[in-house]
Amino acid sequence: MAEAGMVIVGGGMAGARAIVGLRANGWQGAITLIGEETLLPYDRPPLSKAMLTDEKEPSPAYLLDEGMIASLKAEFIRGARAVAIDRTAKAVLLEDGRRVPYARLLIATGAKPRRLTVEGGELAYTLRDFADGDHLRNRLRQSGTAAIVGGGFIGLEVAASARKLGCTVSLIEAQPRILMRGVPEEIASVVHARHAAAGVTLETGTALKAVETDGVLLADGRKVRADIVIAGIGAAPEIGLAKDARLAIDNGIACNETLATSDPDIFAAGDCCSFPHRLFAGKRMRLEAWRNATDQANVATRNMLGGSEAYTAVPWFWSDQYDLSLQIAGSPADGVTTVRRQVGEGFVIFHLDGTGRLVAASGIGPGNSIARDVKMAEMLIAREASPPAGVLADPSLQLKSLLKG
């Protein structure tokens, strides 16, 4: 039997980063990465943007290449699905019958797109991996019209890509507005207007009744004709492996603040797990973000090697919408009052809790115009600062001054 070393299930950002983290923190033993895809670990954010629109044939943006994996002395088992965890024997069982023993295990299985549950929902395309992106890229180029169901970030990014390719695009959102989850209405209104200006027809507060071969049928009886239908209604954490192993589940694989699961020899990181965040009164969070996957992998690997570090990184997310950049730091849902700051042609909204503590910043503007202020806000949130509202609102006063002392 192979040496029982550190085993990682999931070949995305968190899994790739974990290999680097284990070696950087002094682990000299075996490292095995198990990936369901045959590709080397690659970056996923380009799937809804550049991959769909670039003229040249796409290739994955690899996070690790063969040489890097070899130099890190890691084994990559690709194209292999992990089907069970034997917690008693401390081994991962693969679909082909192989058993991979572990001393410590990291589950980094990510999330999978939610499927439409209406009649014909299986006809809608979803976007999770490189193969999905490649297929969608080709279909969009063959389509004159597209219907996109879901007004979240993925749906909006795909809508922008489809417009860039010349498609007539209709976006259907059941909620009263786009970006209902975690984005202030003022920012959502800017994004809505930008998509409308680009020629996207946005149907908000509109429920879906069925997906058909030539479009979608709305609950009010209207038909939106489309050559292609794409579902972008969010993602569900990939918890099957953990659930079957009887690990605790709570909006994902339930971890403590060190990212250990209910089994102390099994950790989780990335989109698949939830954890209590001490910056937000111990509220359990599950974060679907590129940076979070990286940061959690860094903390999880240190703790797999005997550490007891709490994961306290401030949540941060970004999305490009045409020429606009949207960024969110912290947890806007924990704010009860807001302060607005004009930043050139963009603006940042600061979210304060009932005590005046800064808990989030949400910004939108052309290019990187709001990036600096959001970054400063992120640092203030980490310090649990309660900055004066007047300073936050005044663009002539640098937020950096609040970090002194």
C-alpha positions in Angstrom: 0.0 0.0 0.0 1.2 3.5 -0.8 2.4 5.8 2.0 -0.4 7.5 4.0 0.4 11.1 3.3 -1.6 14.3 2.6 -4.5 13.7 0.2 -6.5 16.4 -1.6 -9.8 15.7 -3.4 -10.6 18.4 -6.0 -8.4 19.8 -8.7 -9.5 23.5 -8.6 -7.9 26.5 -7.1 -8.1 25.3 -3.5 -6.7 21.9 -4.4 -3.8 23.3 -6.4 -3.0 25.9 -3.7 -3.0 23.2 -1.0 -0.1 21.3 -2.7 2.0 24.5 -2.7 0.9 25.3 0.9 1.9 21.9 2.3 5.4 22.1 0.8 5.8 25.7 1.9 5.0 24.8 5.4 7.5 22.0 5.6 5.6 18.8 4.8 8.2 16.3 3.4 5.9 13.3 3.0 3.6 12.1 0.2 1.0 14.5 -1.4 -1.7 13.1 -3.6 -4.1 15.3 -5.6 -7.2 13.5 -6.9 -9.0 15.3 -9.8 -12.2 14.2 -11.6 -11.2 16.0 -14.8 -8.3 14.8 -17.0 -6.9 18.4 -17.2 -4.3 19.8 -14.9 -5.7 22.3 -12.3 -6.8 25.4 -14.0 -8.4 28.8 -13.3 -12.2 29.0 -13.6 -13.1 32.7 -13.7 -12.2 33.0 -17.4 -14.9 30.4 -18.3 -17.7 32.9 -18.3 -15.7 35.7 -19.9 -12.6 35.5 -22.0 -13.0 31.8 -22.9 -16.4 32.6 -24.5 -15.4 35.7 -26.4 -11.7 35.4 -27.4 -11.2 34.8 -31.1 -8.4 32.3 -30.6 -9.1 28.7 -29.6 -9.2 28.5 -25.8 -6.8 26.7 -23.6 -7.0 26.3 -19.9 -5.3 28.9 -17.7 -3.3 26.3 -15.7 -2.5 26.9 -12.1 0.1 24.1 -12.0 1.8 22.4 -14.9 3.5 19.0 -15.0 6.9 20.4 -14.2 5.6 22.3 -11.1 3.8 19.2 -9.8 6.9 17.2 -10.3 9.1 19.8 -8.5 6.7 19.7 -5.6 7.0 15.9 -5.5 3.2 15.5 -5.7 1.2 12.8 -7.4 -1.7 13.8 -9.5 -4.4 11.2 -10.1 -6.4 12.7 -12.9 -9.6 11.6 -14.5 -10.5 9.8 -11.3 -13.7 10.2 -9.3 -13.5 9.7 -5.5 -16.6 7.8 -4.5 -16.2 7.2 -0.8 -14.1 8.0 2.3 -13.3 5.1 4.6 -12.8 7.1 7.8 -12.0 4.1 9.9 -9.2 2.9 7.6 -8.4 6.5 6.6 -8.5 5.9 2.8 -10.2 7.5 -0.2 -11.9 5.0 -2.5 -11.8 5.8 -6.2 -14.4 4.7 -8.8 -11.9 2.3 -10.4 -11.4 0.5 -7.1 -8.1 2.0 -6.0 -7.7 3.1 -2.4 -5.6 6.1 -1.5 -4.6 6.1 2.2 -4.3 9.4 4.0 -2.8 10.8 7.2 -4.9 14.0 6.7 -7.4 14.7 4.0 -8.5 17.9 2.4 -11.9 18.0 0.6 -11.9 20.8 -2.1 -14.7 19.6 -4.4 -16.1 23.0 -5.1 -19.7 23.6 -6.2 -21.8 22.5 -9.1 -24.4 24.6 -11.0 -27.9 24.4 -9.8 -30.2 22.9 -12.5 -33.6 24.4 -13.5 -36.4 22.4 -12.0 -39.1 23.5 -14.4 -40.3 21.3 -17.3 -37.6 21.0 -19.9 -35.0 22.3 -17.5 -32.5 19.7 -18.6 -32.3 21.5 -22.0 -30.6 24.5 -20.5 -26.8 24.8 -20.6 -24.8 25.2 -17.4 -21.2 26.3 -16.9 -18.9 24.7 -14.4 -15.8 23.3 -16.1 -13.6 23.8 -19.2 -15.6 21.3 -21.3 -18.8 23.2 -20.5 -17.2 26.4 -21.5 -15.8 25.0 -24.7 -19.3 23.6 -25.7 -21.0 26.9 -24.7 -18.5 28.9 -26.7 -19.2 26.9 -29.8 -23.0 27.0 -29.4 -23.1 30.7 -28.8 -21.2 31.2 -32.1 -23.9 29.2 -33.9 -26.8 31.1 -32.2 -28.4 34.4 -33.0 -30.5 34.6 -29.9 -29.9 33.5 -26.3 -32.1 33.4 -23.2 -30.3 33.4 -19.9 -32.1 32.4 -16.8 -30.7 34.0 -13.6 -29.6 37.5 -12.8 -26.6 36.7 -10.6 -23.0 37.2 -11.5 -22.6 34.2 -13.8 -25.8 34.9 -15.7 -24.8 38.5 -16.1 -21.2 37.7 -17.2 -22.5 35.2 -19.8 -25.0 37.8 -21.0 -22.2 40.3 -21.6 -20.2 37.7 -23.4 -23.1 36.7 -25.6 -23.8 40.3 -26.5 -20.1 40.7 -27.4 -20.5 37.8 -29.8 -23.5 39.5 -31.4 -26.3 37.5 -29.9 -29.7 39.1 -29.1 -29.9 38.4 -25.4 -32.9 38.2 -23.0 -32.2 37.7 -19.3 -34.9 36.4 -17.0 -34.7 36.9 -13.3 -37.5 35.7 -10.9 -36.5 38.2 -8.1 -37.6 41.8 -8.2 -34.1 42.9 -9.3 -30.8 41.4 -10.5 -28.0 40.7 -8.0 -30.4 40.3 -5.0 -27.9 38.4 -2.9 -25.3 40.5 -1.3 -25.3 43.5 -3.7 -26.9 46.9 -2.7 -29.8 48.0 -4.9 -28.0 51.1 -6.0 -25.1 49.1 -7.5 -27.5 46.6 -9.0 -29.3 49.4 -10.7 -26.0 50.6 -12.3 -25.3 47.0 -13.6 -28.9 46.7 -14.9 -28.6 50.0 -16.8 -25.2 49.0 -18.3 -26.7 45.7 -19.6 -29.7 47.5 -21.0 -27.5 50.0 -22.7 -25.6 47.1 -24.2 -28.8 45.8 -25.7 -29.7 43.1 -23.2 -33.5 42.7 -22.5 -33.9 42.2 -18.8 -37.1 40.6 -17.4 -37.0 41.0 -13.6 -39.7 39.8 -11.3 -40.5 37.2 -14.0 -40.9 33.5 -13.2 -40.0 30.7 -15.6 -42.6 28.1 -16.5 -40.7 25.8 -18.9 -37.7 25.5 -21.2 -38.5 24.5 -24.7 -36.4 23.6 -27.7 -36.9 27.0 -29.2 -36.7 29.2 -26.1 -38.4 29.6 -22.7 -42.0 29.9 -21.6 -42.6 32.5 -18.8 -45.1 32.1 -16.0 -47.3 34.9 -17.4 -47.7 33.0 -20.7 -45.2 34.9 -22.8 -42.7 33.1 -25.0 -39.1 34.2 -25.3 -37.7 32.6 -28.4 -34.0 31.7 -28.3 -31.6 29.4 -30.1 -29.8 28.6 -26.8 -31.0 28.7 -23.2 -28.4 29.0 -20.4 -29.1 28.6 -16.7 -27.1 30.8 -14.2 -29.1 30.4 -11.0 -26.3 29.8 -8.6 -24.3 26.9 -7.4 -24.7 24.1 -4.8 -21.8 22.9 -2.7 -20.4 19.5 -3.8 -21.0 17.6 -0.6 -21.8 14.1 -1.7 -18.5 12.6 -0.7 -18.7 14.2 2.7 -22.3 13.4 3.3 -21.8 9.7 2.5 -18.9 9.7 5.0 -21.3 11.1 7.6 -19.4 14.3 8.1 -21.5 17.2 9.5 -23.3 19.2 6.8 -24.6 22.8 7.2 -24.9 24.8 3.9 -21.9 22.8 2.7 -19.4 20.7 4.6 -19.6 22.1 8.1 -16.1 23.1 9.4 -15.0 24.8 12.5 -13.0 28.1 12.3 -9.8 26.1 11.6 -11.5 24.5 8.6 -11.5 21.1 10.2 -14.6 19.0 9.6 -16.4 16.9 12.3 -13.6 14.4 11.7 -10.4 16.0 13.0 -8.3 14.3 10.3 -10.4 15.7 7.5 -10.4 19.4 6.4 -12.3 21.3 3.7 -11.7 24.5 1.7 -13.3 26.5 -1.0 -16.9 26.6 -2.3 -17.8 23.3 -0.8 -17.5 24.2 2.9 -19.1 26.6 5.5 -17.4 27.9 8.6 -18.0 30.3 11.5 -16.4 33.8 10.9 -15.4 35.5 14.1 -15.4 39.0 12.4 -19.2 38.6 11.9 -20.2 37.3 15.4 -19.4 33.7 14.5 -22.0 33.7 11.6 -21.6 30.6 9.5 -20.6 31.5 5.9 -20.0 29.7 2.7 -18.1 31.7 0.2 -17.9 31.2 -3.6 -14.9 33.2 -4.5 -11.5 32.8 -6.1 -9.6 34.5 -3.4 -11.4 32.6 -0.6 -10.4 29.3 -2.2 -6.8 30.4 -2.1 -6.9 31.8 1.4 -8.7 28.8 2.9 -6.3 26.4 1.3 -3.4 28.3 2.9 -5.0 28.1 6.4 -6.2 24.6 6.0 -2.8 23.2 5.0 -1.1 24.9 8.0 -3.7 23.3 10.3 -3.4 19.9 8.6 0.2 20.0 9.7 -0.7 20.7 13.3 -1.7 24.3 13.5 -4.8 25.8 15.1 -5.2 29.0 13.1 -8.7 30.4 12.7 -9.8 31.5 9.2 -10.5 35.2 9.5 -9.8 36.6 6.1 -12.2 39.3 5.0 -14.5 38.0 2.2 -13.8 39.7 -1.1 -15.4 39.3 -4.5 -15.2 40.9 -7.9 -17.0 40.8 -11.2 -16.3 42.6 -14.5 -19.4 43.9 -16.2 -18.4 45.3 -19.6 -16.1 48.3 -18.7 -17.3 48.3 -15.1 -15.6 46.6 -12.2 -17.8 45.6 -9.2 -16.0 44.7 -5.9 -17.4 43.6 -2.5 -15.4 43.3 0.7 -16.9 42.0 3.9 -20.6 41.0 4.6 -23.1 43.7 3.4 -25.9 41.7 5.0 -24.5 42.5 8.4 -24.8 46.3 7.8 -27.8 48.3 9.1 -26.7 51.8 7.8 -24.7 52.9 4.8 -22.4 55.7 3.8 -21.8 56.6 0.1 -18.5 57.9 -1.2 -18.2 59.2 -4.8 -15.0 57.9 -6.4 -14.6 59.6 -9.8 -17.2 58.1 -12.1 -17.8 55.3 -9.6 -18.8 55.1 -6.0 -18.4 52.9 -2.9 -21.0 52.1 -0.3 -19.8 51.4 3.2 -22.0 49.2 5.4 -21.9 49.8 9.2 -23.5 47.6 11.8 -25.6 48.9 14.7 -22.5 49.9 16.7 -20.9 51.9 13.8 -18.4 49.2 13.0 -17.5 48.8 9.3 -18.6 45.4 8.1 -18.6 45.7 4.3 -17.8 47.9 1.3 -19.5 47.6 -2.1 -18.2 49.5 -5.0 -18.6 49.9 -8.8 -16.9 52.0 -11.3 -14.9 52.0 -14.6 -11.7 50.0 -14.6 -9.9 50.0 -11.3 -11.3 53.3 -10.1 -12.8 51.9 -6.9 -10.2 49.2 -6.1 -8.1 51.3 -3.7 -11.0 52.4 -1.5 -12.4 48.9 -1.3 -8.9 47.6 -0.4 -8.6 50.2 2.4 -12.1 49.2 3.6 -11.1 45.6 3.6 -8.2 46.4 5.9 -10.5 48.5 8.2 -13.0 45.6 8.4 -10.2 43.2 9.4 -9.3 45.6 12.2 -12.9 45.8 13.3 -12.7 49.6 12.9 -15.5 52.1 13.5 -14.5 54.9 11.2 -16.2 58.3 11.3 -19.0 58.5 8.7 -17.8 61.9 7.6 -14.4 60.6 6.6 -15.9 57.7 4.7 -18.2 60.0 2.7 -15.6 62.6 1.8 -13.6 61.6 -1.3 -11.0 64.3 -0.5 -10.0 62.5 2.7 -7.8 59.4 2.2 -9.1 56.2 3.9 -5.5 55.2 4.5 -5.4 57.9 7.2 -7.9 55.7 9.2 -5.4 52.9 9.4 -2.8 54.9 11.3 -2.5 54.5 15.0 
